[in-house]
Amino acid sequence: MAMLDSALETALHDLEHRSLRRVLRVVESAQDTTVVIGGRRFLMLSSNNYLGLATHPAVREAAVRALDIYGAGAGASRLVAGNLEPLARLERHIADFKGVEAALVFGSGYLANIGVLSAIAGPDDALLSDELNHASLIDGCRLSRARVAVYRHCDTGHLRTLLDETRGARRQLIVTDSVFSMDGDLAPLAEIVELARHYGAAVIVDEAHGVGVIGPGGAGLAAALGLTREIDIHIGTLSKALGAYGAYVAGSSNLIDYLVNQARSFIYSTGLPPAIAAAADAALGVLESAPSLVERLHDNARYLRAGLERCGLRIGATATPILPVMTGESAAALRFAHGLFSRGVYVTAIRPPTVPPGAARLRVTPTAAHSRRELDEALAGFGAVARELALV
Ligand SMILES: *Cc1c(COP(=O)(O)O)cnc(C)c1O
């Protein structure tokens, strides 16, 4: 035991030395435009709570009501005894929102991705995966034991080459984020769908950062491009723009029935807490009744982006409210984040392996709920730290 412990300590020192050690900070308040840490107030610009729904009154009320009726936990996995009514209601709502036949809720986006990929792909299949896909998709690919062909980021020419190379597979499945989580750029979904049609491949799209952010009423990138019917499997989270927790898979009734029978992370895991399902359901209702929230998010992102650029900062090639301020080295990202923190602005340094080596960044995300005054206050902090670190 002492030997393992000292080996772990050495590994931690090594991470520290390379500016790659991570620490947990305790947030002492709700996830809002400002948060409290160590008794101090911070402007929050690092959450995925894009529409501010985590604290929306209708969402809170729905959760409290469901908690009163159904209690805390689902009590069992869905197939055994834990398929409580709020879950079924949420799934119907999601299917209608996405404009598909059916949906299935998983415990989290991570669980959805490993569950779906390992259920639908096996050793005889080929999974074609964008190199910047989310870690949960990468792990799902590994778990499936399919042949995994990784194509260069958004490079449909390379994807075509790999589709040619894997033609002998039983099935070819193309898997991609719709909005890339650390860069905020968009997958070339129209071209991907065209290639899929040509090769008879299936398309799986993870809209974790698309739902509530992109497309008509926040329905995601596939909906924005009119490609809903061309996508075989839609995945999205309830934990980001919808402010709750959990994730969904949506598509045909056959797909959903198959996953109920074959997705191990669904079968062998307790159902989502009913209050959380009710919260997500209510959040979806808020999004549908107030699509202007999505516009406000984009207005805030445009405003913040212009301000960051006026500070002389380099923003990566984003097409969404995810604003990556590129620093290159991990140490520089950490220094920048610490400088902001000391000025009351909370932005996390994103470092390898979350992003490629040499591509460290601050991932800045406003929400629809931020006021202009709050964004101005944050920008003053960015300007001061950029000058102090002589980044401009
Ligand atoms: C956050 C994220 C997930 C994981 O979702 P959780 O519900 O947080 O587990 C999956 N895919 C993408 C693209 C994500 O950004």
The ligand as a Gaussian input file, in Angstrom:
#p B3LYP/6-31G(d) Opt

LIG

0 1
 C      -20.189000      16.895000     -21.735000
 C      -20.197000      15.993000     -22.893000
 C      -20.562000      14.662000     -22.760000
 C      -20.794000      14.042000     -21.409000
 O      -22.007000      14.432000     -20.863000
 P      -22.234000      14.284000     -19.289000
 O      -23.703000      14.305000     -19.144000
 O      -21.548000      15.446000     -18.650000
 O      -21.632000      12.972000     -18.858000
 C      -20.655000      13.898000     -23.899000
 N      -20.372000      14.410000     -25.115000
 C      -19.978000      15.684000     -25.276000
 C      -19.665000      16.191000     -26.654000
 C      -19.865000      16.511000     -24.173000
 O      -19.450000      17.760000     -24.325000

